[in-house]
């Protein structure tokens, strides 16, 4: 991909993944019933709900700063790994009749962040040096 196309794709992914993270914050921070149910089922209500909301807010903000986007993507991968694992082990793919929406959003954010890490790998000090030497 050309540098311009890579930059456009990266920005699109950054904004898209940050948007997913930011839109869920309302539900976490206002204790919407579905959010409370999820974190109660996991046995971490309310601190898990609020804590994960704070981490997702930080990840979204990092994604929107070009120099920090790889770190936001890595943080998003970590948080979404926990969400995906929770769906697969405790919550199920569908939560309170959502048709799998939350699970789908977690997968989308996970794979979007993974793609961002690949695109912006040169910005990650250890990986960037290793891959640029091998190239």
N, C-alpha and C positions, 0 to 999 in steps of 0.2 A: 504494500500500500504506500502511496505517496505520503509525504509529511502532512500535507494539507488534509487529505482524506483521513489519515490517522488522527489528526487533531480534532476534526469534526466528529468522528466516531467516538473518540474519547470524551469530548465535552457532552455529547448526547447521552452516553452511558452515565457520566458523572451526574448530570442533572436528573436523569431518569431514576437512578438508584437513590440519590438524595431525596427525590420526591416521594418515593416509596417510604423511606425512613421517616420523613417529616410528616406525612399524612397519618401515620399510625400514632404519632405522639399525642394528638388530641385524645384518642381513646385511652392511652395509658395514663396521661396526666389528669384526666377528668374522671377516672375510675368508672368508665362505661362498663355495664354489666358483663359483656363478653370478655373484656380484658380482665376484670376481677375474677371471673370464672376460670380463665386460662391459668392465671398465676396462683389461684387457690388450688386448682387441680395439681399444679406442680409443687404446692406446699411452700411457696415463696411470696405470698401476698402479705403486705403491700410492697415491701422493700424490693422484691424482685421486679415488680412491675415498674416502679419508679426508677430503680437503678438501671434497668435495661433501657428505659426511655431516655435517661441521661446519656448513656453510652451511645444510643442511636442518634441522639442530637449531636453529640461530638463527632460521630462518624460522618453524618450528613454535612456538617460544617467543614470538616476536613476535605470531603469530596469536592466542595465548591471552591477550594483554593488550589489552583493548579500545582504548585510546588508540594502540596501536602496530600494531593489526591491518592497517591499510592497507599499512604498510611490510612486514609479513610476507607479505601477499598479493603485493606487487610483487616481493619477493625470490623467492617461490615461482614466480611467472610467469617470472622470469629463469632459474631453475634448471630448471624444467620445459620451457622452450623449448629449452634445451641437450639435455635428455633426449629430447625428441620429435625434434629434428633428428638426434641420434645414431641413433635407431631408424630414421629415414627414409633416412639415408645410409650408415651403417656396420653397424648391428646387425641390421636387419630388424625387422619387426613382432613376430615371435616369436623369443624368445631361449631356446635350449636346451630347446625343447619346452614352454614355459610357456603356449602357447595365446594369446599376446598380452597376458597379464596385466599385465606391467610397462608396456607401451605404453599399455594402457587406464588404468592408475593414473596415469601421467604426464598423459594427456589429462584425466582427471577432476580432478586437482589443478590443472591449468592453467585449465580452465574454471570450477572452483570459485573459484579466486583472482580470475579476471577478474570474476565475478559479485560477489565481495566488494568489489573496487575500485569497481564501479559503485554498489553499495549504500552504501559508506562514502566516496564521493568528496568529500563536504563536509569530511572530516577531512584531506584532502590539501591543504596550504596553497595552492599555485598553482592547482590544478584547482578546488578548492572555491570560491575567490574568483571565478574566471572564470565558473564555472557559476552561482553564486548571483547575479552581476550580470546575466547573460544571461537568467535566469529571470524 
